[in-house]
Each structure stands twice: as C-alpha cells, then as structure tokens.
Amino acid sequence: MARQIVDTIWQEVIEGTLDTGQRMPTVRLLAVELGLSPRTILRAYERLEQLGVLTKRPGEGTCVSLAPADPAERERWKRLERLCEDTITQAEQLDFTVNDVIDTLNDFRSHT
C-alpha cells in the first residue's frame, strides 16, 4: 500500500496538483483520511524523501521539494526493488503468493 501512496503522490507532483514547497498532511492526518495505518504513510513519506520528492522542514512539517536524490541512495533502492522482483518471481515459481512472502518476511522481522 505504501508503494501506491508513493506512486500517487509522485503522479500529483508531476501533474502539478502538488506544487514545490507545498506542505503535506501530517502522517497521522493522512492515515485517518485514507483509513490506513500511520506506519504505512510514514514508509511512503520516507521513500518519497529518499527519492527527493519530499523533504522534512523543522517547524514546517513535510513539504514537496523535488530536490535531486543522492545517486548512491537511488541506486541502493533500485537494487532493493530488483531483489524484491526476483524474490516474487521465484516465490511464484514455487506456487507462493506475494502475501506468503510478506507474511514470511514479517515472521523474520518479529524474530529479530
């Protein structure tokens, strides 16, 4: 779901619905508006910040920035996305679903 939020906000920036410098809703407010967990919104905002689409400003909150993302950080995220795609492909070949992968990852997270 965080990925869909990232895609939606990015699209709104591209289309001009969201302007550079515009303040974004707080994590909690957007979570309530969308009926999602604040953690999901936080992950989306963090990803958009890593991509250079959003920035946190002390005392102002999170704003649209369109600052260039760090190339190393961008490459790191691309590698993670490729890893996820490969994992899903391999899981599907074993007749597992994306939800099975997510559940397994959550199990690993709870053990660490």
Contact map, one row per residue, 1 for C-alpha under 8 A:
1111100000000000000000000000000000000001000000000000000000000000000000000000000000000000000000000000000000000000
1111110000000000000000000000000000000001101100000000000000000000000000000000000000000000000000000000000000000000
1111111000000000000000000000000000000000000100000000000000000000000000000000000000000000000000000000000000000000
1111111100000000000000000000000000000000000000000000000000000000000000000000000000000000000000000000000000000000
1111111110000000000000000000000000000000100100000000000000000000000000000000000000000000000000000000000000000000
0111111111000000000000000000000000000000000110110000000000000000000000000000000000000000000000000000000000000000
0011111111100000000000000000000000000000000000000000000000000000000000000000000000000000000000000000000000000000
0001111111110000000000000000000000000000000000000000000000000000000000000000000000000000000000000000000000000000
0000111111111000010000000000000000000000000000000000000000000000000000000000000000000000000000000000000000000000
0000011111111100000000000000000000000000000000010000100000000000000000000000000000000000000000000000000000000000
0000001111111110000000000000000000000000000000000000000000000000000000000000000000000000000000000000000000000000
0000000111111111110000000000000000000000000000000000000000000000000000000000000000000000000000000000000000000000
0000000011111111111100000000000000000000000000000000000000000001000000000000000000000000000000000000000000000000
0000000001111111100000000000000000000000000000000000000000000000000000000000000000000000000000000000000000000000
0000000000111111110000000000000000000000000000000000000000000000000000000000000000000000000000000000000000000000
0000000000011111111000000000000000000000000000000000000000000000000000000000000000000000000000000000000000000000
0000000000011111111000000000000000000000000000000000000000000000000000000000000000000000000000000000000000000000
0000000010011011111101000000000000000000000000000000000000000001000000000000000000000000000000000000000000000000
0000000000001001111111000000000000000000000000000000000000000001000000000000000000000000000000000000000000000000
0000000000001000011111000000000000000000000000000000000000000011110000000000000000000000000000000000000000000000
0000000000000000001111100000000000000000000000000000000000000011100000000000000000000000000000000000000000000000
0000000000000000011111110000000000000000000000000000000000000011000000000000000000000000000000000000000000000000
0000000000000000000011111000000000000000000000000000000000011111000000000000000000000000000000000000000000000000
0000000000000000000001111100000000000000000000000000000000001111000000000000000000000000000000000000000000000000
0000000000000000000000111110110000000000000000000000000000000100000000000000000000000000000000000000000000000000
0000000000000000000000011111110000000000000000000000000000001100000000000000000000000000000000000000000000000000
0000000000000000000000001111111000000100110000000000000000000000000000000000000000000000000000000000000000000000
0000000000000000000000000111111100000100000000000000000000000000000000000000000000000000000000000000000000000000
0000000000000000000000001111111110000000000000000000000000000000000000000000000000000000000000000000000000000000
0000000000000000000000001111111111000100100000000000000000000000000000000000000000000000000000000000000000000000
0000000000000000000000000011111111111101100000000000000000000000000000000000000000000000000000000000000000000000
0000000000000000000000000001111111111000000000000000000000000000000000000000000000000000000000000000000000000000
0000000000000000000000000000111111110000000000000000000000000000000000000000000000000000000000000000000000000000
0000000000000000000000000000011111110000000000000000000000000000000000000000000000000000000000000000000000000000
0000000000000000000000000000001111111000000000000000000000000000000000000000000000000000000000000000000000000000
0000000000000000000000000000001111111101100000000000000000000000000000000000000000000000000000000000000000000000
0000000000000000000000000000001100111111100000000000000000000000000000000000000000000000000000000000000000000000
0000000000000000000000000011011000011111110000000000000000000000000000000000000000000000000000000000000000000000
0000000000000000000000000000000000001111111000000000000000000000000000000000000000000000000000000000000000000000
1100000000000000000000000000001000011111111100000000000000000000000000000000000000000000000000000000000000000000
0100100000000000000000000010011000011111111110000000000000000000000000000000000000000000000000000000000000000000
0000000000000000000000000010000000000111111111000000000000000000000000000000000000000000000000000000000000000000
0100000000000000000000000000000000000011111111100000000000000000000000000000000000000000000000000000000000000000
0110110000000000000000000000000000000001111111110000000000000000000000000000000000000000000000000000000000000000
0000010000000000000000000000000000000000111111111000010000000000000000000000000000000000000000000000000000000000
0000000000000000000000000000000000000000011111111100000000000000000000000000000000000000000000000000000000000000
0000010000000000000000000000000000000000001111111110000000000000000000000000000000000000000000000000000000000000
0000010001000000000000000000000000000000000111111111110000000000000000000000000000000000000000000000000000000000
0000000000000000000000000000000000000000000011111111111100000000000000000000000000000000000000000000000000000000
0000000000000000000000000000000000000000000001111111110000000000000011001100000000000000000000000000000000000000
0000000000000000000000000000000000000000000000111111110000000000000111000100000000000000000000000000000000000000
0000000000000000000000000000000000000000000000011111111000000000111111000000000000000000000000000000000000000000
0000000001000000000000000000000000000000000000011111111000000001111000000000000000000000000000000000000000000000
0000000000000000000000000000000000000000000010011111111100000111111000000000000000000000000000000000000000000000
0000000000000000000000000000000000000000000000001001111110000111100000000000000000000000000000000000000000000000
0000000000000000000000000000000000000000000000001000011111011110000000000000000000000000000000000000000000000000
0000000000000000000000000000000000000000000000000000001111111110000000000000000000000000000000000000000000000000
0000000000000000000000000000000000000000000000000000000111111000000000000000000000000000000000000000000000000000
0000000000000000000000000000000000000000000000000000000011111000000000000000000000000000000000000000000000000000
0000000000000000000000100000000000000000000000000000000111111110000000000000000000000000000000000000000000000000
0000000000000000000000110100000000000000000000000000000111111110000000000000000000000000000000000000000000000000
0000000000000000000000111100000000000000000000000000011110011111000000000000000000000000000000000000000000000000
0000000000000000000111110000000000000000000000000000011110011111100000000000000000000000000000000000000000000000
0000000000001000011111110000000000000000000000000000111000000111110000000000000000000000000000000000000000000000
0000000000000000000110000000000000000000000000000001111000000011111000000000000000000000000000000000000000000000
0000000000000000000100000000000000000000000000000001110000000001111100000000000000000000000000000000000000000000
0000000000000000000000000000000000000000000000000001110000000000111110000000000000000000000000000000000000000000
0000000000000000000000000000000000000000000000000011000000000000011111000000000000000000000000000000000000000000
0000000000000000000000000000000000000000000000000111000000000000001111101100000000000000000000000000000000000000
0000000000000000000000000000000000000000000000000111000000000000000111111100000000000000000000000000000000000000
0000000000000000000000000000000000000000000000000000000000000000000011111110000000000000000000000000000000000000
0000000000000000000000000000000000000000000000000000000000000000000001111111000000000000000000000000000000000000
0000000000000000000000000000000000000000000000000100000000000000000011111111100000000000000000000000000000000000
0000000000000000000000000000000000000000000000000110000000000000000011111111110000000000000000000000000000000000
0000000000000000000000000000000000000000000000000000000000000000000000111111111000000000000000000000000000000000
0000000000000000000000000000000000000000000000000000000000000000000000011111111100000000000000000000000000000000
0000000000000000000000000000000000000000000000000000000000000000000000001111111110000000000000000000000000000000
0000000000000000000000000000000000000000000000000000000000000000000000000111111111000000000000000000000000000000
0000000000000000000000000000000000000000000000000000000000000000000000000011111111100000000000000000000000000000
0000000000000000000000000000000000000000000000000000000000000000000000000001111111110000000000000000000000000000
0000000000000000000000000000000000000000000000000000000000000000000000000000111111111000000000000000000000000000
0000000000000000000000000000000000000000000000000000000000000000000000000000011111111100000000000000000000000000
0000000000000000000000000000000000000000000000000000000000000000000000000000001111111110000000000000000000000000
0000000000000000000000000000000000000000000000000000000000000000000000000000000111111111000000000000000000000000
0000000000000000000000000000000000000000000000000000000000000000000000000000000011111111100000000000000000000000
0000000000000000000000000000000000000000000000000000000000000000000000000000000001111111110000000000000000000000
0000000000000000000000000000000000000000000000000000000000000000000000000000000000111111111000000000000000000000
0000000000000000000000000000000000000000000000000000000000000000000000000000000000011111111100001100100000000000
0000000000000000000000000000000000000000000000000000000000000000000000000000000000001111111110000000000000000000
0000000000000000000000000000000000000000000000000000000000000000000000000000000000000111111111000000000000000000
0000000000000000000000000000000000000000000000000000000000000000000000000000000000000011111111111100100000000000
0000000000000000000000000000000000000000000000000000000000000000000000000000000000000001111111111100000000000000
0000000000000000000000000000000000000000000000000000000000000000000000000000000000000000111111110000000000000000
0000000000000000000000000000000000000000000000000000000000000000000000000000000000000000011111110000000000000000
0000000000000000000000000000000000000000000000000000000000000000000000000000000000000000001111111000000000000000
0000000000000000000000000000000000000000000000000000000000000000000000000000000000000000001111111101100000000000
0000000000000000000000000000000000000000000000000000000000000000000000000000000000000001001100111111100000000000
0000000000000000000000000000000000000000000000000000000000000000000000000000000000000001001100011111110000000000
0000000000000000000000000000000000000000000000000000000000000000000000000000000000000000000000001111111000000000
0000000000000000000000000000000000000000000000000000000000000000000000000000000000000000000000011111111100000000
0000000000000000000000000000000000000000000000000000000000000000000000000000000000000001001000011111111110000000
0000000000000000000000000000000000000000000000000000000000000000000000000000000000000000000000000111111111000000
0000000000000000000000000000000000000000000000000000000000000000000000000000000000000000000000000011111111100000
0000000000000000000000000000000000000000000000000000000000000000000000000000000000000000000000000001111111110000
0000000000000000000000000000000000000000000000000000000000000000000000000000000000000000000000000000111111111000
0000000000000000000000000000000000000000000000000000000000000000000000000000000000000000000000000000011111111100
0000000000000000000000000000000000000000000000000000000000000000000000000000000000000000000000000000001111111110
0000000000000000000000000000000000000000000000000000000000000000000000000000000000000000000000000000000111111111
0000000000000000000000000000000000000000000000000000000000000000000000000000000000000000000000000000000011111111
0000000000000000000000000000000000000000000000000000000000000000000000000000000000000000000000000000000001111111
0000000000000000000000000000000000000000000000000000000000000000000000000000000000000000000000000000000000111111
0000000000000000000000000000000000000000000000000000000000000000000000000000000000000000000000000000000000011111
